[in-house]
Amino acid sequence: MSTIVSCLDIVQIFCDVDDYCNHWENLWQQVLYAIALQVIVKVKLFLLIITKHFNLLKHFVLEILPLPKPLLAAL
C-alpha cells in the first residue's frame, strides 16, 4: 500500500516544525540572556574587588611604607 502525501500535508508539517523551532529558539535566547547577565554581574563584582584591593595597596604603599621620594614618584 502506498500513501500519497498531498502538498497541504507537507506545508502543515513544515509549519509545525517551524513553530516548534521558533518556540525553542526563543527559550534558548532567554537562557543565554540569563547566563550573560550572571556573567556580567560576576565580572562587575570581580572588577570592584580588584579596584578596592588596588586602592588599599596604593594607600599602604603611599602612606604606611616609608619609601624614598624617587620610588613614590613612580607610583
N, C-alpha and C positions, 0 to 999 in steps of 0.2 A: 504494500500500500504506500502510495506516495502522497504527500500532502503538499498543497500549493500554498505558498505564503504570499499573501497579497501585499501590495505596496503600502497599504494603510497599516498593516501589522508591522512592517519594518519601520515605518515612521513612528508608530506608537512605542516600539521597543527603543528606538533611538531617543525619543523624548523622555522615556522613563530613565534610561541610563544617564542622560544629560542632567535631569533633575537630581538624581542620586549623586552625581559627581559635583554639581553645584552646591548641594547641601553639605557634603563632606569638605569641600574646599572652603566654605565659609567657616565651618567648625575648626578646620586646621589653621586658618588665618587667625582666629580668635586665640587658639592655643599658642601660636607663635608670638602674637602680640603680648599675651600674658607673660611668656618666658622673657621676651625682650624687656618688658617693664621690670621684671625681677632682676635682670642683669644690670639695667640702668641704675636701679636703686642700690645694688651691691657696689657698683663702680663708684657712685657718688659717695657712699659711706666710706669706701676704701680711700678715696681721694681726700675726704675730710680727715680721716685718721692720719694719713701721711702728712697733710698740711699742719695739723695740730702738733704732731711729733717734730716736724721740722722747725716750727716756731719755738717749741720748748728747747730743742737743741740749740737754736740760734741764741735764745735768751741765756742758756747755760754758757755758751762759748763767749758771748759778748759781755756778760755781767758777772759771771761767777768765776770763770777761769781767769787767772792773771796772765794774759798773753801780752807779749810785746806789741808795740804800736804797728810795726810793718805787717804782722800777721792779722791784726784787726782790720787793716785797710783792705786786705784781700777778701774779706767777707763782705 
